[in-house]
């Protein structure tokens, strides 16, 4: 997942700072993390999110 097309996009941010991300971007990111040999920490860092959000899957991001 590199490049601007694969960037996780924020669709809404609440007053308390929580962000909501577009579904398509979340799906692509989760699929990339599930690939053999993928580094969850590296993928999360590239997208600017905490690795725990990605590790927990779609219920978090």
N, C-alpha and C positions, 0 to 999 in steps of 0.2 A: 504494500500500500504506500505508494509514493506518488507525489504530484498533487496538483490542485483539485483534480477531478475526484480523488479519493478522500478529500478532506472531510472530516466530520463537521457538519454545519449545525449551529445553534439556531433553533426556530423560535425559542422563547426563553427569556430569563426572568424569573420571579423576583420580587423585592428582596427576598432573603438570599439571593445569589444562586439559587438552584437553576440549572440549565436543562432545557429539553432539546433533544437532538432529533434530526429528521430520521425517519424509520429506515430509509434506504441506506443511508450512511452507517447506521448502527449495524444493519444486517451484513454489509460488506466487511466491516471491521471485525465482527464476531466470526464470520467465516474465515477471514485471514488468520485470526488467532487460533482457530481449530486445526489449521493445517499442520502436518507433522514438521517438527523443527522450528516452528514459529516462536518468536520471543514475544510473549505478552507484554513484558516490561518495555521493550523497544517500540512495539506498535502503539502502546498507550502514550509513551513519551513523544512519539512523532505527532500524535493527535492532540497533545496538551491535556490529557486526562490522567487521573490516577489509575494505576494498574489494577487496583482492587475493583474499580468500576467495570473494567473489561473482564477481569477474572470472574466476576459474578454474573456476567452475561447481560442479556437484554433487559432483565428486570431492573437494572441499575442505571443504564445509560439511555 
